[in-house]
Amino acid sequence: MRNPFQRTPPVPTTHLLPTGPVTLDESYELCRDFNKRHGTTYYWSTKVLPKIKQHHVHALYAFARYADDIVDEIPSQGGRDVPTEVRAAALKDFGDRFFADLEVGRSDDPVLKAVVHTVRAFDIDTTAFRRFLSSMTMDLTIESYETWDDLLVYMDGSAAVIGEMMLPILEPTDYETALPHARDLGNAFQLTNFLRDIDEDLDRGRQYVPLEDSRRFGVDLKDRTMSPEFIALMKFEINRCRELYRSSDVGIAMLPDRSAKCVQAANTLYSRILGKIEANEYDVFTSRASISTAEKAAMIAKMLR
């Protein structure tokens, strides 16, 4: 999928892990640190949640980050790209270890120790994790998606499931009614990333904007050209994304106050990226739309009053 929060490749998460045993508290602290360093929007938003729940969100983020690093950030071997089959094997091993640890109810892995504890504490559906890992596997071999429906298959595991994983922690008044809106918010975040990171994804040999949309507007993203046609394409995709954010508002209304404020903060901060893209006149090739730490901190401080 790729790290959506930094322009230059970070030090891979998988190579910052302790080599010895860790306690459960230490595992959660490690997950919190991953979130603070790499998922700043999510990290600041979690501060609105009761402290008893914050570390569980950090654990889910760390799981996703861990898998994402296996796909995109494994260091090269002697300056050469790591073969796809090596990355696939590493991702499979990560998944096998996770599900084996879930079965016994505990883990010795520095990250998975906290993740397993969170999954069991909230009885989170384990099929969501299988679908997530399946989409990560797709990133190893699939470079583009023909239609929006095709992309939604990928996003089911890469984005919508994140909403599903989070929902038990957020405790909506009606889980089944809130579920599709939680999925829409996960997809909105993901599509926002795709639009912001078109340039970076092209560098990785990937295109997440549906090919049929590009053809409809007469655009070849590989040209990286700021043309009227490209701007029309971006406006179309941004409108699609905002529809997903509007759907998420329905689900937010079903959450208890602190949970609603947390998700609303993430919703507002992430959707502002779309406004930044528009303010940059849709130029995602020479400038990167982002929300400053000061903006994030100011919003969270306001919500905590």
KOLPARO-184525 format. One record per residue (C-alpha): x, y, z. Coordinates in steps of 0.5 Angstrom, whole numbers, padded with zeros to 4 digits, always signed. Example, Ala and Ser with C-alpha at 12.3 -4.5 7.8 and 13.67 -1.06 7.14 Angstrom:
BEGIN
+0025-0009+0016 +0027-0002+0014 
# end
This chain:
BEGIN
+0000+0000+0000 +0006+0005+0002 +0007+0010+0008 +0002+0015+0007 +0005+0020+0012 +0012+0022+0009 +0015+0024+0003 +0021+0020+0004 +0022+0013+0006 +0022+0012+0013 +0026+0007+0017 +0022+0001+0017 +0018-0001+0023 +0020-0008+0022 +0027-0006+0023 +0026-0002+0030 +0023-0008+0034 +0026-0010+0041 +0030-0016+0040 +0028-0019+0047 +0022-0020+0051 +0017-0015+0052 +0011-0014+0057 +0004-0012+0055 +0005-0005+0057 +0012-0004+0053 +0008-0007+0047 +0003-0002+0047 +0008+0003+0048 +0011+0001+0042 +0005+0001+0038 +0004+0008+0041 +0010+0010+0038 +0009+0007+0031 +0003+0011+0031 +0006+0018+0034 +0012+0017+0029 +0008+0015+0022 +0000+0016+0023 +0000+0023+0026 -0007+0025+0024 -0010+0018+0027 -0005+0019+0033 -0008+0026+0035 -0015+0024+0034 -0014+0018+0039 -0013+0023+0044 -0020+0025+0044 -0022+0018+0047 -0022+0016+0054 -0015+0014+0056 -0017+0007+0057 -0018+0006+0050 -0013+0010+0046 -0008+0004+0047 -0012-0001+0043 -0013+0004+0037 -0005+0004+0037 -0005-0003+0037 -0009-0004+0031 -0005+0002+0027 +0001-0002+0029 -0001-0008+0026 -0003-0005+0019 +0004-0001+0019 +0008-0007+0021 +0004-0011+0015 +0005-0005+0010 +0013-0004+0012 +0013-0012+0010 +0010-0010+0003 +0014-0003+0002 +0020-0002+0006 +0024-0008+0007 +0031-0006+0006 +0034-0008-0001 +0039-0013-0001 +0046-0010-0004 +0042-0005-0007 +0037-0009-0011 +0030-0009-0010 +0028-0015-0005 +0024-0020-0010 +0016-0020-0010 +0017-0028-0007 +0021-0026-0001 +0016-0020+0001 +0010-0025+0000 +0013-0030+0004 +0015-0025+0010 +0008-0023+0009 +0005-0030+0010 +0010-0031+0016 +0007-0025+0019 +0000-0027+0018 +0001-0034+0020 +0004-0032+0027 -0001-0027+0028 -0007-0032+0027 -0003-0038+0031 -0002-0033+0037 -0009-0031+0037 -0011-0038+0037 -0007-0039+0044 -0009-0032+0046 -0002-0029+0047 +0004-0027+0043 +0011-0026+0044 +0012-0022+0038 +0014-0014+0041 +0008-0012+0036 +0003-0017+0036 +0003-0018+0044 -0001-0012+0044 -0005-0013+0038 -0008-0020+0040 -0010-0017+0047 -0014-0012+0043 -0017-0017+0039 -0019-0021+0044 -0021-0016+0049 -0026-0013+0044 -0028-0020+0040 -0026-0016+0034 -0028-0021+0028 -0021-0024+0025 -0024-0025+0018 -0022-0017+0018 -0015-0018+0019 -0015-0024+0014 -0018-0019+0009 -0013-0014+0010 -0007-0018+0009 -0010-0021+0003 -0010-0014+0000 -0003-0013+0002 -0002-0019-0002 -0005-0016-0008 +0000-0010-0007 +0005-0014-0009 +0003-0016-0016 -0003-0011-0018 -0001-0005-0021 -0007-0002-0023 -0015-0003-0022 -0019-0002-0028 -0026+0000-0025 -0028+0003-0019 -0031-0003-0017 -0025-0007-0018 -0021-0002-0013 -0027-0003-0008 -0025-0010-0008 -0018-0008-0006 -0020-0003-0001 -0025-0008+0002 -0019-0010+0005 -0014-0004+0006 -0019+0001+0008 -0026-0001+0010 -0024-0007+0014 -0020-0001+0019 -0027+0002+0020 -0030-0005+0022 -0024-0007+0027 -0025+0000+0030 -0032+0000+0031 -0032-0005+0037 -0027+0000+0041 -0032+0006+0039 -0038+0002+0042 -0044+0005+0037 -0051+0005+0039 -0053+0000+0033 -0047-0004+0031 -0050-0007+0025 -0053+0000+0022 -0046+0004+0024 -0042-0001+0020 -0043+0001+0013 -0042+0008+0015 -0035+0006+0018 -0033+0002+0012 -0034+0008+0008 -0030+0013+0013 -0024+0008+0012 -0025+0008+0004 -0025+0016+0005 -0019+0016+0008 -0016+0011+0003 -0018+0015-0003 -0016+0021+0000 -0009+0018+0001 -0009+0016-0007 -0011+0023-0009 -0005+0026-0005 +0000+0021-0007 -0001+0020-0014 +0006+0022-0015 +0009+0017-0010 +0005+0011-0012 +0007+0012-0020 +0014+0012-0017 +0013+0005-0014 +0009+0003-0021 +0002+0003-0018 -0004+0007-0020 -0010+0007-0016 -0014+0012-0020 -0019+0007-0024 -0016+0006-0031 -0023+0007-0034 -0024+0014-0030 -0017+0016-0033 -0019+0014-0040 -0026+0018-0039 -0023+0024-0038 -0017+0023-0043 -0011+0023-0038 -0005+0018-0037 -0003+0019-0030 +0004+0017-0032 +0005+0023-0036 +0005+0027-0030 +0002+0033-0033 -0002+0039-0030 -0008+0039-0036 -0015+0041-0036 -0017+0034-0037 -0013+0032-0031 -0016+0037-0026 -0023+0035-0029 -0021+0028-0027 -0019+0030-0020 -0025+0034-0019 -0029+0028-0020 -0025+0023-0015 -0025+0029-0010 -0033+0029-0011 -0033+0021-0010 -0029+0022-0004 -0033+0027-0001 -0039+0023-0002 -0036+0018+0003 -0034+0023+0008 -0042+0025+0008 -0044+0018+0009 -0039+0017+0015 -0042+0023+0018 -0049+0018+0019 -0045+0013+0023 -0041+0018+0027 -0048+0020+0030 -0049+0013+0033 -0043+0014+0037 -0042+0016+0044 -0039+0023+0045 -0032+0021+0046 -0032+0016+0041 -0036+0021+0036 -0031+0027+0037 -0025+0022+0036 -0028+0020+0029 -0030+0027+0028 -0023+0030+0029 -0020+0024+0024 -0026+0026+0019 -0025+0033+0019 -0017+0033+0019 -0017+0028+0013 -0022+0031+0009 -0018+0038+0010 -0013+0034+0005 -0018+0035+0000 -0018+0042+0001 -0011+0043+0001 -0011+0039-0006 -0016+0044-0009 -0012+0050-0006 -0006+0047-0009 -0010+0048-0016 -0010+0040-0016 -0002+0040-0017 +0000+0033-0013 +0006+0032-0017 +0010+0038-0015 +0007+0039-0008 +0004+0035-0003 -0002+0037+0001 -0001+0036+0008 -0004+0038+0015 +0001+0041+0020 +0002+0039+0027 +0000+0046+0029 -0007+0045+0026 -0008+0038+0029 -0006+0040+0036 -0011+0046+0035 -0017+0042+0033 -0016+0037+0039 -0015+0042+0044 -0021+0045+0042 -0025+0038+0042 -0022+0037+0049 -0025+0043+0052 
# end
